[in-house]
Amino acid sequence: MTHIFVEGDPRLEAGDSVFGVKDSLIKTFETHDANEPTPDGRSLDDSWASTRFDVVLAPEDV
């Protein structure tokens, strides 16, 4: 896995030429106002977006 995809992106409807778009890789991004601090406490001059994506590694013996 090299990246995740934004839910609702019209390019997802165009087709997946390398078969890498799995439902589990499509995420909803929440938009935040510029005056809302980022998770690490920074202030930004523009709006920003966040999502949650957990990477879980399989045990070695699987």
C-alpha atoms as one frame of an Amber mdcrd trajectory, in Angstrom:
protein
   0.000   0.000   0.000   1.457   3.328  -1.017  -1.411   5.730  -0.397  -5.047
   6.147   0.544  -7.832   7.640  -1.535 -10.279  10.467  -0.808 -13.909   9.332
  -0.652 -15.973  11.060  -3.332 -13.027  11.843  -5.627 -14.479  11.753  -9.172
 -11.295  10.100 -10.453 -12.238   6.974  -8.489 -15.262   6.599 -10.770 -13.032
   6.659 -13.877 -11.654   3.214 -13.121  -8.647   1.673 -11.472  -5.957   0.793
 -14.004  -3.722  -1.037 -11.521  -6.411  -2.587  -9.282  -4.977  -0.876  -6.204
  -8.138   0.885  -5.028  -9.682  -1.261  -2.321 -12.682  -0.114  -0.270 -10.507
  -0.233   2.852  -8.182   2.371   1.273 -10.950   4.915   0.553 -11.282   7.319
   3.485 -13.510  10.227   4.438 -11.564  13.403   5.173 -12.936  15.918   7.668
 -12.335  19.587   6.815 -11.245  21.918   9.617 -11.277  25.715   9.703  -8.024
  27.655   9.731  -8.662  28.801  13.310  -8.863  25.190  14.557  -5.456  23.962
  15.748  -3.947  20.881  14.129  -3.547  17.699  16.229   0.009  18.741  17.059
  -1.155  22.209  18.142  -0.030  24.261  15.147  -2.077  27.149  13.776  -2.490
  27.314  10.024  -3.459  30.199   7.758  -5.788  28.018   5.702  -8.319  25.259
   6.249  -6.976  21.732   6.539  -8.273  18.161   6.444  -7.732  15.037   8.511
  -8.595  11.365   8.401  -7.719   8.278  10.395  -5.929   5.322   8.855  -4.518
   2.566  11.025  -1.738   0.393   9.652  -1.765  -3.044  11.257   1.116  -5.432
  10.681   0.493  -9.172  10.605   2.518 -11.374  12.947   5.557 -12.974  11.333
   4.100 -16.504  11.437   0.979 -15.648   9.396
